[in-house]
Amino acid sequence: MKKILLLGSGELGKEFVIAAKRKGLYVVACDRYAGAPAMQVADEYEVFSMLDGDALEAVVKKHQPDLIVPEIEAIRTERLFKFEEEGIQVVPSARAVNFTMNRRAIRDLASRELGLRTAKYFYAKTFDEFKRAADEIGFPCVVKPLMSSSGHGQSYVHNDDELAAAFREAMEGSRGDVKEVIIEEFIDFESEFTLLTITQQHGWPTLFCPPIGHVQKGGDYRESWQPYAIPEEALKQAQHMADQVTKALTGYGIWGVEFFLTRQGEVIFSELSPRPHDTGMVTLGHSTNLSEFELHLRAVLGLPIAEIKLEHAGASAVVLAPEDSDKPFDYNLVDALKEPNTRVRIFGKPDAHRGRRMGVVLCYDDITADVNALRDKAKRLASTVLGTDPYMKK
């Protein structure tokens, strides 16, 4: 029986653990706090800061895993090279995780080394550098920490008066010990989409899921859907870019590659995650024949993926915490589950802050169904679970 050490135990990790247990694997779930979602379904768990390299090494030595599967950004990623050299499979690879946990590395790889079309960008460690970059890029612009997740520390800046607050928010929202921000050109896009990309072992070809449309608020996912309407030529551009960047990073597994689609039909690379993607939770609602978590596991283990196909139209909408809480909420599942073709997934987070993702509502229908009507249904039902609007501001 193979043993997996999961680094980060949020809702994506929980679904991955469930997929792994269905294949007979042993999972040790790790996070900085007890009771994290994936810990609830794993065989064992460890609580420690993964930014503490010595603590990470101690856990690896204790459990002797066959695979290390990172699920979050706040990891002492340089230690993963040593584990890989010792014969432990790092997913998708130590190189990939080290690059993608820091926006500087992945953006420079995409833009400068591979020549992919990205938004214009600069880095800044001080406010003076930040101000000069804003003057160069112009307004509006987007500000993000170099290392963060779920939109923490991200903001849109419309004028000089908002710069100081945006810089402070980005610095405070940074995960780990990287205190630097990236400031980007604002792209006037028609829509955003995710292309789940699967790199495989044994020389098997790279595969792509049908593209997923999504909406973010403050850099954090709010809803996603399939099918996503995109011109064939634009889809080919996205697949080519996703193939280039994942090959350069190396390794096996699923990658969430995000793009902008402009009003002129241009595809622009945005970001990449070397693991299941939050927007891909729509695949839990039967939109595709295999969920992103099953696809990730098969690629990680070197198991065949016979086909990936769209079976239903599907939509997902997040359930957000209405307030801070140090205890679990009382969820209303009745209203959502009265509706046909509806699923609710509660993540099981032990506490909350206002606007934190606590669950997701999934709706599906015949593949020819009106996807916009499905999106409206998912958002309406998500708002009944805790009485919060999926588009609420944090």
DRENDO-1510 file (C-alpha; in Angstrom, 1 decimal, always signed):
<recs>
REC; n; res; u; v; w
REC; 1; MET; +0.0; +0.0; +0.0 .
REC; 2; LYS; +1.5; +3.3; -1.0 .
REC; 3; LYS; +1.6; +6.1; +1.5 .
REC; 4; ILE; +0.8; +9.8; +0.6 .
REC; 5; LEU; +1.9; +12.8; +2.7 .
REC; 6; LEU; -0.5; +15.6; +1.9 .
REC; 7; LEU; +0.9; +19.0; +2.6 .
REC; 8; GLY; -2.2; +21.2; +3.2 .
REC; 9; SER; -5.6; +19.8; +4.2 .
REC; 10; GLY; -8.2; +22.2; +2.8 .
REC; 11; GLU; -11.3; +21.3; +0.8 .
REC; 12; LEU; -9.4; +20.4; -2.3 .
REC; 13; GLY; -7.1; +18.1; -0.3 .
REC; 14; LYS; -10.2; +16.5; +1.3 .
REC; 15; GLU; -11.6; +15.5; -2.1 .
REC; 16; PHE; -8.2; +14.2; -3.2 .
REC; 17; VAL; -8.0; +12.1; +0.0 .
REC; 18; ILE; -11.4; +10.6; -0.7 .
REC; 19; ALA; -10.2; +9.7; -4.2 .
REC; 20; ALA; -7.0; +8.2; -2.8 .
REC; 21; LYS; -8.8; +6.1; -0.2 .
REC; 22; ARG; -11.0; +4.7; -3.0 .
REC; 23; LYS; -7.8; +3.4; -4.6 .
REC; 24; GLY; -6.6; +1.8; -1.4 .
REC; 25; LEU; -3.9; +4.3; -0.5 .
REC; 26; TYR; -2.8; +5.4; +3.0 .
REC; 27; VAL; -2.9; +9.2; +3.6 .
REC; 28; VAL; -1.3; +11.4; +6.2 .
REC; 29; ALA; -2.8; +14.9; +6.1 .
REC; 30; CYS; -0.8; +17.9; +7.3 .
REC; 31; ASP; -1.8; +21.4; +8.0 .
REC; 32; ARG; -1.1; +24.3; +10.5 .
REC; 33; TYR; -4.3; +23.7; +12.4 .
REC; 34; ALA; -6.1; +20.6; +13.8 .
REC; 35; GLY; -9.4; +19.5; +12.3 .
REC; 36; ALA; -8.7; +20.7; +8.8 .
REC; 37; PRO; -11.1; +19.2; +6.2 .
REC; 38; ALA; -8.7; +16.6; +4.7 .
REC; 39; MET; -7.7; +15.4; +8.2 .
REC; 40; GLN; -11.3; +14.3; +8.7 .
REC; 41; VAL; -11.0; +11.6; +6.1 .
REC; 42; ALA; -7.3; +10.7; +6.2 .
REC; 43; ASP; -5.6; +7.8; +8.1 .
REC; 44; GLU; -3.4; +10.0; +10.2 .
REC; 45; TYR; -2.7; +13.7; +10.5 .
REC; 46; GLU; +0.1; +16.1; +11.6 .
REC; 47; VAL; -0.2; +19.7; +12.8 .
REC; 48; PHE; +2.8; +21.9; +12.1 .
REC; 49; SER; +3.9; +24.9; +10.1 .
REC; 50; MET; +5.1; +23.7; +6.7 .
REC; 51; LEU; +7.3; +26.8; +6.5 .
REC; 52; ASP; +9.4; +25.2; +9.2 .
REC; 53; GLY; +11.8; +23.2; +7.1 .
REC; 54; ASP; +13.1; +21.2; +10.1 .
REC; 55; ALA; +9.5; +20.3; +11.2 .
REC; 56; LEU; +8.7; +19.2; +7.6 .
REC; 57; GLU; +11.8; +17.0; +7.4 .
REC; 58; ALA; +10.9; +15.4; +10.8 .
REC; 59; VAL; +7.4; +14.5; +9.5 .
REC; 60; VAL; +8.8; +13.1; +6.3 .
REC; 61; LYS; +11.3; +11.0; +8.3 .
REC; 62; LYS; +8.6; +9.8; +10.7 .
REC; 63; HIS; +6.2; +8.7; +8.0 .
REC; 64; GLN; +8.5; +7.7; +5.1 .
REC; 65; PRO; +5.9; +8.4; +2.4 .
REC; 66; ASP; +6.1; +7.2; -1.1 .
REC; 67; LEU; +4.5; +10.4; -2.4 .
REC; 68; ILE; +4.4; +14.0; -1.2 .
REC; 69; VAL; +1.4; +15.9; -2.6 .
REC; 70; PRO; +1.4; +19.7; -1.8 .
REC; 71; GLU; -2.0; +21.4; -1.7 .
REC; 72; ILE; -1.0; +24.9; -0.5 .
REC; 73; GLU; +1.6; +27.6; -1.2 .
REC; 74; ALA; +3.0; +28.1; +2.3 .
REC; 75; ILE; +5.6; +25.3; +2.2 .
REC; 76; ARG; +9.4; +25.3; +2.5 .
REC; 77; THR; +9.5; +24.2; -1.1 .
REC; 78; GLU; +13.3; +24.0; -1.4 .
REC; 79; ARG; +13.3; +21.1; +0.9 .
REC; 80; LEU; +11.3; +19.1; -1.6 .
REC; 81; PHE; +14.3; +18.7; -3.9 .
REC; 82; LYS; +16.1; +16.7; -1.1 .
REC; 83; PHE; +13.1; +14.4; -0.7 .
REC; 84; GLU; +12.9; +13.9; -4.4 .
REC; 85; GLU; +16.6; +13.0; -4.5 .
REC; 86; GLU; +15.9; +10.4; -1.7 .
REC; 87; GLY; +13.4; +8.7; -4.0 .
REC; 88; ILE; +10.2; +10.2; -2.8 .
REC; 89; GLN; +7.8; +11.2; -5.6 .
REC; 90; VAL; +6.9; +14.9; -5.3 .
REC; 91; VAL; +3.7; +15.8; -7.1 .
REC; 92; PRO; +3.9; +17.0; -9.8 .
REC; 93; SER; +7.7; +17.6; -9.2 .
REC; 94; ALA; +9.9; +19.5; -6.8 .
REC; 95; ARG; +10.8; +21.9; -9.6 .
REC; 96; ALA; +7.1; +22.6; -10.4 .
REC; 97; VAL; +6.1; +23.2; -6.8 .
REC; 98; ASN; +9.1; +25.4; -6.2 .
REC; 99; PHE; +8.3; +27.5; -9.3 .
REC; 100; THR; +4.6; +27.8; -8.9 .
REC; 101; MET; +4.4; +28.6; -5.2 .
REC; 102; ASN; +6.0; +32.0; -6.0 .
REC; 103; ARG; +4.4; +34.3; -8.6 .
REC; 104; ARG; +7.8; +35.8; -9.6 .
REC; 105; ALA; +9.1; +32.4; -10.7 .
REC; 106; ILE; +6.1; +31.3; -12.6 .
REC; 107; ARG; +5.4; +34.7; -14.3 .
REC; 108; ASP; +9.0; +35.0; -15.4 .
REC; 109; LEU; +9.0; +31.5; -16.8 .
REC; 110; ALA; +5.8; +32.1; -18.7 .
REC; 111; SER; +6.7; +35.6; -20.0 .
REC; 112; ARG; +10.4; +35.8; -20.3 .
REC; 113; GLU; +11.5; +32.2; -21.0 .
REC; 114; LEU; +8.5; +30.8; -22.9 .
REC; 115; GLY; +7.3; +34.0; -24.5 .
REC; 116; LEU; +3.7; +33.5; -23.5 .
REC; 117; ARG; +1.4; +36.5; -23.6 .
REC; 118; THR; +0.8; +37.8; -20.1 .
REC; 119; ALA; -0.3; +41.1; -18.5 .
REC; 120; LYS; +2.5; +43.7; -18.1 .
REC; 121; TYR; +3.9; +43.4; -14.6 .
REC; 122; PHE; +6.5; +44.7; -12.1 .
REC; 123; TYR; +7.7; +43.6; -8.7 .
REC; 124; ALA; +8.2; +45.8; -5.6 .
REC; 125; LYS; +9.6; +45.3; -2.2 .
REC; 126; THR; +9.2; +48.9; -1.0 .
REC; 127; PHE; +6.5; +51.4; -1.4 .
REC; 128; ASP; +8.7; +53.7; -3.6 .
REC; 129; GLU; +9.3; +50.8; -6.0 .
REC; 130; PHE; +5.6; +50.1; -5.9 .
REC; 131; LYS; +4.7; +53.7; -6.7 .
REC; 132; ARG; +7.1; +53.8; -9.7 .
REC; 133; ALA; +5.7; +50.6; -11.1 .
REC; 134; ALA; +2.1; +52.0; -10.8 .
REC; 135; ASP; +3.1; +55.1; -12.6 .
REC; 136; GLU; +4.6; +52.9; -15.4 .
REC; 137; ILE; +1.6; +50.6; -15.7 .
REC; 138; GLY; -1.2; +53.2; -15.1 .
REC; 139; PHE; -4.6; +52.7; -13.7 .
REC; 140; PRO; -6.5; +50.6; -13.1 .
REC; 141; CYS; -4.0; +47.9; -12.0 .
REC; 142; VAL; -4.0; +44.7; -10.0 .
REC; 143; VAL; -1.8; +44.2; -6.9 .
REC; 144; LYS; -1.0; +40.8; -5.4 .
REC; 145; PRO; +1.4; +39.3; -2.9 .
REC; 146; LEU; +4.1; +37.1; -4.6 .
REC; 147; MET; +2.9; +34.2; -2.4 .
REC; 148; SER; -0.7; +33.9; -1.4 .
REC; 149; SER; -3.8; +31.9; -2.1 .
REC; 150; SER; -7.6; +32.3; -2.3 .
REC; 151; GLY; -7.2; +36.0; -3.2 .
REC; 152; HIS; -5.6; +37.0; +0.1 .
REC; 153; GLY; -4.0; +40.4; -0.2 .
REC; 154; GLN; -5.2; +41.0; -3.7 .
REC; 155; SER; -6.8; +44.3; -4.8 .
REC; 156; TYR; -7.6; +46.5; -7.7 .
REC; 157; VAL; -6.2; +50.1; -7.6 .
REC; 158; HIS; -8.0; +52.9; -9.5 .
REC; 159; ASN; -5.9; +55.9; -8.5 .
REC; 160; ASP; -2.9; +57.2; -6.5 .
REC; 161; ASP; -5.0; +57.6; -3.3 .
REC; 162; GLU; -5.6; +53.8; -3.2 .
REC; 163; LEU; -1.9; +52.8; -3.5 .
REC; 164; ALA; -0.9; +52.9; +0.1 .
REC; 165; ALA; -3.7; +50.7; +1.3 .
REC; 166; ALA; -3.2; +48.2; -1.6 .
REC; 167; PHE; +0.5; +47.9; -0.8 .
REC; 168; ARG; -0.2; +47.3; +2.9 .
REC; 169; GLU; -2.9; +44.8; +2.1 .
REC; 170; ALA; -0.7; +42.8; -0.3 .
REC; 171; MET; +2.2; +42.7; +2.3 .
REC; 172; GLU; -0.1; +41.7; +5.1 .
REC; 173; GLY; -1.8; +39.1; +2.9 .
REC; 174; SER; +1.4; +37.4; +1.9 .
REC; 175; ARG; +1.8; +33.8; +2.9 .
REC; 176; GLY; +5.2; +32.6; +4.1 .
REC; 177; ASP; +8.3; +34.8; +4.4 .
REC; 178; VAL; +8.2; +36.3; +0.9 .
REC; 179; LYS; +7.5; +40.0; +1.4 .
REC; 180; GLU; +7.2; +41.3; -2.1 .
REC; 181; VAL; +4.3; +42.2; -4.3 .
REC; 182; ILE; +3.5; +42.0; -8.0 .
REC; 183; ILE; +1.7; +44.8; -9.7 .
REC; 184; GLU; +0.0; +44.0; -13.0 .
REC; 185; GLU; -1.7; +45.7; -15.9 .
REC; 186; PHE; -5.5; +45.4; -15.7 .
REC; 187; ILE; -6.7; +43.2; -18.6 .
REC; 188; ASP; -10.1; +44.3; -20.0 .
REC; 189; PHE; -11.2; +40.7; -20.5 .
REC; 190; GLU; -14.4; +39.3; -21.8 .
REC; 191; SER; -14.2; +36.3; -19.4 .
REC; 192; GLU; -11.8; +34.1; -17.4 .
REC; 193; PHE; -11.4; +30.4; -17.7 .
REC; 194; THR; -9.5; +27.5; -16.3 .
REC; 195; LEU; -7.9; +24.8; -18.5 .
REC; 196; LEU; -7.4; +21.7; -16.3 .
REC; 197; THR; -4.3; +20.1; -17.9 .
REC; 198; ILE; -3.1; +16.5; -17.1 .
REC; 199; THR; +0.5; +15.5; -17.6 .
REC; 200; GLN; +1.0; +11.7; -17.6 .
REC; 201; GLN; +3.7; +9.1; -17.0 .
REC; 202; HIS; +4.9; +6.4; -19.4 .
REC; 203; GLY; +5.1; +8.9; -22.3 .
REC; 204; TRP; +1.4; +9.1; -22.4 .
REC; 205; PRO; +0.1; +12.4; -24.0 .
REC; 206; THR; -0.9; +15.5; -22.1 .
REC; 207; LEU; -4.7; +15.7; -21.7 .
REC; 208; PHE; -7.1; +18.6; -21.3 .
REC; 209; CYS; -10.5; +18.8; -19.6 .
REC; 210; PRO; -13.2; +20.8; -21.4 .
REC; 211; PRO; -12.5; +24.5; -20.4 .
REC; 212; ILE; -14.2; +25.8; -17.2 .
REC; 213; GLY; -15.6; +29.3; -17.1 .
REC; 214; HIS; -15.3; +31.1; -13.8 .
REC; 215; VAL; -15.9; +34.3; -11.9 .
REC; 216; GLN; -13.6; +35.6; -9.2 .
REC; 217; LYS; -14.2; +38.3; -6.6 .
REC; 218; GLY; -11.1; +39.9; -5.0 .
REC; 219; GLY; -9.0; +37.2; -6.6 .
REC; 220; ASP; -11.1; +34.4; -5.0 .
REC; 221; TYR; -13.3; +31.9; -6.9 .
REC; 222; ARG; -17.0; +32.4; -6.6 .
REC; 223; GLU; -18.6; +30.3; -9.3 .
REC; 224; SER; -17.6; +28.1; -12.2 .
REC; 225; TRP; -19.3; +26.3; -15.0 .
REC; 226; GLN; -19.1; +23.9; -18.0 .
REC; 227; PRO; -19.5; +24.0; -20.9 .
REC; 228; TYR; -17.6; +27.3; -21.4 .
REC; 229; ALA; -18.1; +28.9; -24.8 .
REC; 230; ILE; -14.8; +29.7; -26.4 .
REC; 231; PRO; -13.8; +29.9; -30.1 .
REC; 232; GLU; -11.9; +26.8; -31.3 .
REC; 233; GLU; -8.8; +28.8; -32.3 .
REC; 234; ALA; -8.7; +30.4; -28.8 .
REC; 235; LEU; -9.0; +27.0; -27.2 .
REC; 236; LYS; -6.1; +25.7; -29.3 .
REC; 237; GLN; -4.0; +28.7; -28.2 .
REC; 238; ALA; -4.8; +28.0; -24.5 .
REC; 239; GLN; -3.9; +24.3; -24.9 .
REC; 240; HIS; -0.6; +25.1; -26.6 .
REC; 241; MET; +0.3; +27.5; -23.8 .
REC; 242; ALA; -0.7; +25.1; -21.1 .
REC; 243; ASP; +1.3; +22.3; -22.7 .
REC; 244; GLN; +4.4; +24.5; -23.0 .
REC; 245; VAL; +4.4; +25.7; -19.4 .
REC; 246; THR; +3.6; +22.3; -17.8 .
REC; 247; LYS; +6.3; +20.6; -19.9 .
REC; 248; ALA; +8.8; +23.3; -18.8 .
REC; 249; LEU; +7.9; +22.7; -15.1 .
REC; 250; THR; +8.0; +18.9; -15.4 .
REC; 251; GLY; +6.1; +16.3; -13.5 .
REC; 252; TYR; +2.8; +14.4; -13.4 .
REC; 253; GLY; -0.6; +15.3; -12.2 .
REC; 254; ILE; -3.3; +17.9; -12.9 .
REC; 255; TRP; -2.6; +21.6; -13.3 .
REC; 256; GLY; -5.1; +24.4; -13.0 .
REC; 257; VAL; -4.0; +26.8; -15.8 .
REC; 258; GLU; -5.9; +30.1; -15.7 .
REC; 259; PHE; -6.4; +32.4; -18.7 .
REC; 260; PHE; -8.1; +35.7; -19.7 .
REC; 261; LEU; -10.1; +35.8; -22.9 .
REC; 262; THR; -10.2; +39.4; -24.2 .
REC; 263; ARG; -13.1; +41.0; -26.2 .
REC; 264; GLN; -10.9; +40.6; -29.3 .
REC; 265; GLY; -10.6; +36.9; -28.8 .
REC; 266; GLU; -7.0; +37.0; -27.5 .
REC; 267; VAL; -5.9; +34.4; -24.9 .
REC; 268; ILE; -3.7; +35.7; -22.1 .
REC; 269; PHE; -1.9; +33.5; -19.6 .
REC; 270; SER; -2.8; +34.5; -16.0 .
REC; 271; GLU; -1.7; +31.9; -13.4 .
REC; 272; LEU; -1.0; +28.3; -12.8 .
REC; 273; SER; -1.5; +25.9; -9.9 .
REC; 274; PRO; +0.2; +22.5; -9.8 .
REC; 275; ARG; -2.7; +20.7; -8.3 .
REC; 276; PRO; -6.5; +20.5; -8.5 .
REC; 277; HIS; -8.0; +23.9; -8.9 .
REC; 278; ASP; -10.9; +25.4; -6.9 .
REC; 279; THR; -12.8; +26.3; -10.1 .
REC; 280; GLY; -12.6; +22.6; -11.0 .
REC; 281; MET; -14.9; +21.7; -8.1 .
REC; 282; VAL; -17.6; +21.9; -10.8 .
REC; 283; THR; -16.5; +18.5; -11.9 .
REC; 284; LEU; -17.8; +17.1; -8.6 .
REC; 285; GLY; -21.3; +17.7; -10.0 .
REC; 286; HIS; -21.1; +15.2; -12.8 .
REC; 287; SER; -20.2; +17.7; -15.5 .
REC; 288; THR; -17.3; +15.5; -16.6 .
REC; 289; ASN; -17.1; +11.7; -16.5 .
REC; 290; LEU; -14.1; +11.9; -14.1 .
REC; 291; SER; -13.7; +14.6; -11.4 .
REC; 292; GLU; -10.5; +16.6; -11.3 .
REC; 293; PHE; -9.5; +14.7; -8.1 .
REC; 294; GLU; -9.8; +11.3; -9.8 .
REC; 295; LEU; -7.8; +12.6; -12.8 .
REC; 296; HIS; -5.1; +14.0; -10.5 .
REC; 297; LEU; -4.8; +10.7; -8.6 .
REC; 298; ARG; -4.6; +8.6; -11.8 .
REC; 299; ALA; -1.9; +10.8; -13.3 .
REC; 300; VAL; +0.0; +10.8; -10.0 .
REC; 301; LEU; -0.1; +7.0; -9.8 .
REC; 302; GLY; +0.6; +6.4; -13.5 .
REC; 303; LEU; -2.8; +4.9; -14.1 .
REC; 304; PRO; -4.5; +5.2; -17.5 .
REC; 305; ILE; -7.2; +7.8; -18.3 .
REC; 306; ALA; -9.2; +6.3; -21.1 .
REC; 307; GLU; -11.1; +9.5; -21.9 .
REC; 308; ILE; -12.2; +12.8; -20.5 .
REC; 309; LYS; -15.6; +14.0; -21.8 .
REC; 310; LEU; -18.3; +16.4; -20.9 .
REC; 311; GLU; -21.4; +14.4; -19.7 .
REC; 312; HIS; -23.6; +17.2; -18.3 .
REC; 313; ALA; -23.8; +21.0; -18.2 .
REC; 314; GLY; -22.8; +21.9; -14.7 .
REC; 315; ALA; -22.4; +24.9; -12.4 .
REC; 316; SER; -20.9; +25.5; -9.0 .
REC; 317; ALA; -21.3; +28.4; -6.5 .
REC; 318; VAL; -19.5; +28.8; -3.2 .
REC; 319; VAL; -21.1; +29.0; +0.2 .
REC; 320; LEU; -19.6; +31.8; +2.2 .
REC; 321; ALA; -19.4; +32.4; +5.9 .
REC; 322; PRO; -21.6; +35.3; +7.0 .
REC; 323; GLU; -19.5; +36.2; +10.0 .
REC; 324; ASP; -16.5; +35.2; +12.1 .
REC; 325; SER; -17.0; +32.1; +14.1 .
REC; 326; ASP; -14.9; +29.8; +16.3 .
REC; 327; LYS; -17.4; +26.9; +16.1 .
REC; 328; PRO; -19.1; +25.1; +13.2 .
REC; 329; PHE; -22.1; +26.7; +11.5 .
REC; 330; ASP; -25.6; +25.2; +11.4 .
REC; 331; TYR; -26.1; +24.6; +7.7 .
REC; 332; ASN; -29.4; +24.8; +6.0 .
REC; 333; LEU; -29.4; +22.0; +3.4 .
REC; 334; VAL; -33.2; +21.7; +3.0 .
REC; 335; ASP; -33.8; +24.4; +0.4 .
REC; 336; ALA; -30.9; +23.3; -1.9 .
REC; 337; LEU; -31.7; +19.6; -1.7 .
REC; 338; LYS; -35.3; +20.1; -2.6 .
REC; 339; GLU; -34.1; +20.9; -6.1 .
REC; 340; PRO; -33.4; +18.2; -8.6 .
REC; 341; ASN; -29.9; +17.6; -10.0 .
REC; 342; THR; -28.3; +19.4; -7.0 .
REC; 343; ARG; -25.5; +18.5; -4.7 .
REC; 344; VAL; -24.1; +20.3; -1.6 .
REC; 345; ARG; -20.6; +19.7; -0.4 .
REC; 346; ILE; -19.8; +21.1; +3.1 .
REC; 347; PHE; -16.1; +21.4; +3.7 .
REC; 348; GLY; -16.1; +20.8; +7.4 .
REC; 349; LYS; -13.9; +23.8; +8.4 .
REC; 350; PRO; -13.9; +24.1; +12.2 .
REC; 351; ASP; -14.0; +27.9; +12.3 .
REC; 352; ALA; -14.5; +30.8; +10.0 .
REC; 353; HIS; -13.9; +34.4; +9.2 .
REC; 354; ARG; -16.5; +36.5; +7.3 .
REC; 355; GLY; -16.4; +35.5; +3.6 .
REC; 356; ARG; -14.5; +32.3; +4.0 .
REC; 357; ARG; -15.4; +29.4; +1.7 .
REC; 358; MET; -17.4; +26.9; +3.7 .
REC; 359; GLY; -19.0; +24.8; +1.0 .
REC; 360; VAL; -20.1; +24.6; -2.5 .
REC; 361; VAL; -23.4; +24.0; -4.3 .
REC; 362; LEU; -23.3; +22.0; -7.5 .
REC; 363; CYS; -26.1; +21.9; -10.1 .
REC; 364; TYR; -26.2; +19.9; -13.3 .
REC; 365; ASP; -28.5; +19.1; -16.2 .
REC; 366; ASP; -28.6; +17.7; -19.7 .
REC; 367; ILE; -25.5; +18.8; -21.8 .
REC; 368; THR; -27.7; +21.0; -24.0 .
REC; 369; ALA; -29.2; +22.9; -21.0 .
REC; 370; ASP; -28.9; +26.6; -20.6 .
REC; 371; VAL; -25.7; +27.0; -18.6 .
REC; 372; ASN; -26.6; +30.6; -17.5 .
REC; 373; ALA; -29.8; +29.3; -16.0 .
REC; 374; LEU; -27.8; +26.6; -14.2 .
REC; 375; ARG; -25.4; +29.3; -12.9 .
REC; 376; ASP; -28.3; +31.3; -11.6 .
REC; 377; LYS; -29.7; +28.3; -9.9 .
REC; 378; ALA; -26.4; +27.3; -8.2 .
REC; 379; LYS; -25.9; +30.9; -6.9 .
REC; 380; ARG; -29.5; +31.1; -5.7 .
REC; 381; LEU; -29.2; +27.8; -3.8 .
REC; 382; ALA; -25.8; +28.6; -2.4 .
REC; 383; SER; -27.2; +31.8; -0.8 .
REC; 384; THR; -29.7; +29.7; +1.2 .
REC; 385; VAL; -27.2; +27.4; +2.9 .
REC; 386; LEU; -25.8; +30.2; +5.2 .
REC; 387; GLY; -27.8; +33.1; +4.0 .
REC; 388; THR; -24.9; +34.7; +2.1 .
REC; 389; ASP; -24.6; +36.0; -1.4 .
REC; 390; PRO; -21.8; +34.3; -3.4 .
REC; 391; TYR; -20.7; +37.7; -4.6 .
REC; 392; MET; -20.4; +39.3; -1.2 .
REC; 393; LYS; -17.3; +41.3; -0.5 .
REC; 394; LYS; -14.8; +40.2; +2.0 .
</recs>
